[in-house]
């Protein structure tokens, strides 16, 4: 039987797994893999400018296509640069398979050049990680990696490849089946538990659905919408769950949590049954745990057994895929008597509608509402910060408009590379990223990737000259002591804020965009917003930067202070 090197087998495996795109950055320990990739024409290789951004690109590619995102980096610093992206994907349940180069086996543990124990470093932020020690195990391990990444609760898997193992000759066979002892993801709904939950739903006077990111990950949006309409029960979502049901649906209330709408947080506090699907109840949505949904019985559907009753004790646990559970529910549910409850929720929405104060100058709400009006189809990617929360509050989502962001880890620098990955995976769909001026600079080198890959993404920068979310906390809770948040600060004005003229903002984003070969547009007035987007939409191969000059005093409301309850909302200041 013909034998081939491990490098050749890896490239063959990528084709067998249907990997049409790999995001890679080369180095000494992966140069032979790069050479084999050069010889084939099935898997397209994207060369970003930094591994930190590379993994975000693979992440957004996976989120937006439903495929497994694939990374290839070298050993040492190449591998350690994946850490933040792996954690981002792990918390948000994104399927990734990341291949890292490693020094030859006889050098492992000897502090060799560019040697790190990347499996040990990433053990807590991957579903599975392994160093391939034997050439005969390589095919099986790769096959298992893709299976583990995409099944159960999806997540990142790391495969560490010693250089000598990859150069060794061995079987050319690639497995067609997986049988992992001890890893048997649950694929069936416990009908008894489900019927028990449905009975509670039918008896509830003030039922409320809580949809998390699991609904979107399971692609259960159509089924969930049907469930909501069949039961006539109102819906709140986590930030990651936004889009589980169209945002203009009459039964959709909004996002709950730290920056959730007043009506949502009140509804959670007053409901008598909270029916949750696909969320892990993190602190950003619960506030103080003892006061979360104090009057409610709680049903929790989640694919991850470990997520159930981890943060919030639930009454009816159901371990299942969201789509399968919802589909099965549709066979049994009937309409609930919710007229009085819906009227009450409606009154809360009218009492404190989710909107910013009307101002003569441009606000984030003006920008996002323009996006809503101009684009019929859209993939929206955000960075992390105030702009992210404004987007989550005001963006309209449906089956043609989708939103992706770093939710669990809150990773600044996700926006631009995320837009690149989403556009590569969805070349015919408009892709917009929204970043703050701080987050944009964390991976701004990826403009080169966008230019060279001819990606007409639209990158919006909300520039308020500050690290806005931290500044908001400083204004509300730290006596307006704006420490380390002004991005104009430097040697010329340090310690003299208010006494000397502020230095000019650095960089000039428009000139910087042009230096990369992109196009830049600066917007300072409301009437310039729509023309800027119309102009950006004309681009077919060139990325567009639109810089919006935002008032630093525009804060995200409502807000719950750290350690507060959902009822203790700051509505304005």
Secondary structure, DSSP 8 states (H G I E B T S, - for coil): --EEEHHHHHHHHHHHTT--EEEE---GGGHHHHHHHHT-SSSEEE--S-HHHHHHHHHHHHHHHSS-EEEEE-STHHHHTTHHHHHHHHHTT--EEEEEEE--GGGTTTT-TT---HHHHTGGGSSEEEEE--GGGHHHHHHHHHHHHHSSS--EEEEEEEHHHHHSEEE----S----TT-----S--HHHHHHHHHHHHH-SSEEEEE-HHHHHTT-HHHHHHHHHHHT--EEE-TTTTTSS-TT-TTEEEE-STT--HHHHHHHHH-SEEEEES----HHHHSSGGGTTTT-EEEEEES-GGGTTSSS--SEEEES-HHHHHHHHTTT------HHHHHHHHHHHHHT-S-----SS--HHHHHHHHHHH-SSEEEEE-SSHHHHHHHHH---BTTEEEE---SS--TTHHHHHHHHHHHH-TTS-EEEEEEHHHHTTSGGGHHHHHHTT---EEEEEE-SB-HHHHHHHHHHSTT---S-BTT-STTTTT-BTTB-----SS-HHHHHHHHT-EEEEE-SGGGHHHHHHHHTT-SSS-EEEEEE--TT---SSEE-TT--TT-EE---
